[in-house]
Amino acid sequence: MLASLTAAGWIVWSSRDDIALLADASPWLIASMTALHVVTIMTQSERFRLVLEQHAVTNIGIGSWTRVYVRGRLYSTLVPQSGNVYRGLALKQDHDTPVVRYVSSLATQTWLAVLAGLLFAALIVLLTLLGEHEETTTRVVQGLLFAAFVVGVAPLVFTRLSGYLPGRVRRTRIARLAGEALDIAGSTARSPKVLAIFLALVLVGLVTSGIGMTVAFAVAGEEIAMTTGIAVIALVNLGNIASITPGNLGIQELGLAALAVLFEYPPASGVLASVVVRLSNIVALAAILVTFEIVGLVTRRSLIH
């Protein structure tokens, strides 16, 4: 983490005049960014709940799950994976859900969401830029499809290769988790209604977060197309597969700097956009949590009286 933060800091410092752009950012842009984050977070929470209800929990209300989900996201901004530990324990305590079922549901929904996001982004780029900037469009679509291919086949290859490993290794939790996650994904795919809702939530979240990325780059002083923002966020979401630093701190900044260069923008704009995304995301999480806590408190009091 220290190395990634140092590198990101150096990129910003080398273009330190651009930092003033953050102070001069329009409050309306920041407010719109936060509102877009609220929508994105709610779609992420709901698609996770959808998988949980089908495979791990018989019935969990939107309000109670959203509070658990958002608290977990906030905890993970402080300590890596602490949010998942909290959610797993909370579901175990409140719904008697085995932790392994939570973990396999988490792996499934993350894998499916990242894969679907990459495919949706490739389709959106192809349809909106067809006939324009053909070289750039081809390169971006190829990159998105290649990433989707790697994400799609990785668990299949891992599961297949695990069959050649010694019995003790095959019985490890990771090997069992990969097999169970594939079973859950297959079950989800065989349920047209669940799959349609899940994909719709992924698409809405992709579009809102893509627009949010466009706004973040605008705050950082660069105008990018909404299509570019969608492609960028689909690739950034690859980092959600495994978070190794608090809130992917440093990793996200370097990733956006690299993607900014890929799309021919200054690397510092990617780092500054990441800062905007990170701060507005925390504000959105806090706003959602406070709102649902107040609603829950009012509901409990009305039931008492």
C-alpha positions, -999 to 999 in steps of 0.1 A, spaced: 0 0 0 29 24 9 45 19 -25 12 25 -44 4 56 -23 39 70 -28 36 65 -66 2 81 -67 15 110 -46 44 115 -69 21 116 -99 -1 143 -83 29 162 -70 44 163 -105 12 180 -116 5 198 -84 -10 229 -101 -40 207 -109 -48 202 -72 -64 236 -71 -91 223 -94 -105 203 -65 -109 234 -44 -126 252 -72 -150 223 -80 -186 233 -84 -208 222 -54 -234 211 -79 -209 187 -95 -200 173 -61 -236 170 -51 -245 152 -84 -215 129 -79 -227 120 -45 -263 114 -57 -250 91 -85 -230 72 -59 -262 67 -38 -279 51 -67 -249 29 -76 -245 17 -40 -282 8 -37 -280 -13 -69 -249 -30 -56 -266 -37 -23 -298 -50 -39 -280 -74 -63 -261 -88 -34 -293 -92 -14 -308 -110 -44 -281 -136 -45 -282 -140 -7 -319 -145 -6 -318 -172 -32 -288 -191 -19 -281 -182 17 -309 -164 35 -346 -172 32 -358 -137 39 -339 -105 46 -355 -71 44 -341 -43 23 -337 -20 52 -319 -43 75 -296 -56 47 -288 -21 34 -277 -11 69 -255 -42 72 -241 -37 37 -233 0 40 -217 -5 74 -195 -32 59 -185 -9 31 -175 18 56 -156 -7 78 -136 -18 47 -124 17 41 -105 14 74 -94 -23 74 -93 -45 43 -121 -72 42 -133 -61 77 -167 -53 61 -171 -89 48 -162 -102 82 -188 -80 98 -215 -89 73 -208 -126 76 -210 -125 114 -242 -103 113 -260 -127 90 -249 -156 111 -262 -140 143 -295 -125 128 -304 -152 103 -283 -182 112 -266 -181 78 -234 -202 76 -205 -180 70 -193 -202 41 -227 -195 24 -221 -158 28 -186 -160 13 -197 -182 -16 -226 -157 -23 -202 -128 -21 -178 -145 -46 -206 -153 -69 -222 -119 -71 -188 -102 -74 -178 -125 -102 -211 -122 -121 -213 -84 -116 -177 -78 -128 -181 -101 -158 -215 -86 -168 -202 -51 -163 -173 -57 -187 -196 -72 -214 -222 -44 -210 -194 -18 -213 -180 -34 -244 -215 -34 -260 -222 2 -250 -188 14 -264 -194 -6 -296 -229 7 -302 -223 44 -293 -190 48 -311 -196 26 -341 -182 43 -371 -164 69 -351 -128 67 -338 -126 32 -351 -91 25 -340 -97 37 -304 -131 19 -303 -116 -14 -315 -88 -12 -289 -112 -4 -260 -137 -31 -270 -109 -57 -274 -95 -48 -240 -129 -51 -223 -137 -84 -240 -102 -98 -231 -107 -88 -195 -142 -104 -196 -127 -136 -210 -101 -138 -183 -126 -131 -155 -151 -156 -170 -128 -185 -174 -106 -180 -143 -129 -199 -118 -136 -226 -144 -99 -231 -150 -92 -231 -112 -119 -256 -105 -107 -279 -134 -71 -277 -123 -79 -284 -87 -90 -319 -98 -53 -327 -105 -41 -315 -71 -35 -337 -41 -66 -346 -21 -56 -325 8 -54 -294 -14 -87 -302 -32 -104 -302 2 -92 -267 11 -117 -240 17 -106 -220 -14 -111 -250 -37 -145 -258 -22 -155 -222 -24 -147 -219 -61 -168 -250 -68 -197 -237 -47 -196 -203 -63 -199 -219 -97 -229 -239 -86 -246 -207 -73 -238 -189 -105 -252 -217 -125 -284 -218 -104 -287 -180 -108 -283 -183 -146 -310 -210 -147 -335 -187 -130 -346 -162 -157 -363 -138 -133 -334 -136 -109 -309 -133 -137 -329 -105 -154 -332 -85 -122 -295 -90 -114 -283 -79 -149 -307 -49 -148 -292 -38 -115 -256 -43 -129 -265 -22 -159 -281 6 -139 -251 6 -115 -227 6 -144 -243 36 -161 -247 57 -130 -211 50 -119 -199 57 -154 -216 90 -154 -201 96 -120 -166 89 -133 -173 114 -161 -182 140 -134 -151 131 -114 -128 137 -144 -146 170 -150 -138 180 -114 -102 170 -122 -102 193 -152 -107 168 -180 -138 163 -202 -144 127 -211 -173 111 -228 -198 92 -208 -189 61 -228 -153 65 -218 -165 68 -181 -184 36 -184 -155 17 -199 -132 31 -172 -154 21 -143 -159 -14 -158 -121 -19 -158 -118 -3 -123 -143 -28 -109 -117 -55 -116 -101 -43 -84 -132 -52 -65 -125 -89 -70 -99 -88 -42 -92 -57 -21 -58 -58 -4 -57 -23 10 -83 -3 29 -109 7 3 -83 -2 -24 -64 29 -13 -35 36 -36 -44 7 -59 -75 25 -73 -55 57 -77 -27 40 -97 -53 21 -117 -72 52 -127 -39 69 -135 -30 41 -159 -64 41 -175 -62 79 -179 -30 74 -199 -46 46 -219 -74 70 -229 -48 97 -236 -54 119 -206 -28 131 -180 -22 105 -153 -26 131 -126 -63 136 -137 -69 99 -130 -55 102 -95 -75 134 -88 -106 117 -102 -100 88 -79 -99 111 -49 -132 127 -59 -148 93 -63 -135 81 -30 -146 111 -10 -181 113 -26 -185 76 -21 -179 79 16 -204 108 19 -229 87 -1 -224 57 22 -228 78 53 -260 95 39 -276 61 31 -267 47 65 -281 77 84 -313 77 63 -320 40 69 -311 43 106 -336 71 110 -363 52 90 -356 21 112 -358 41 144 -391 57 133 -405 24 123 -396 7 156 -411 36 176 -444 35 156 -446 -3 163 -441 3 200 -469 30 202 
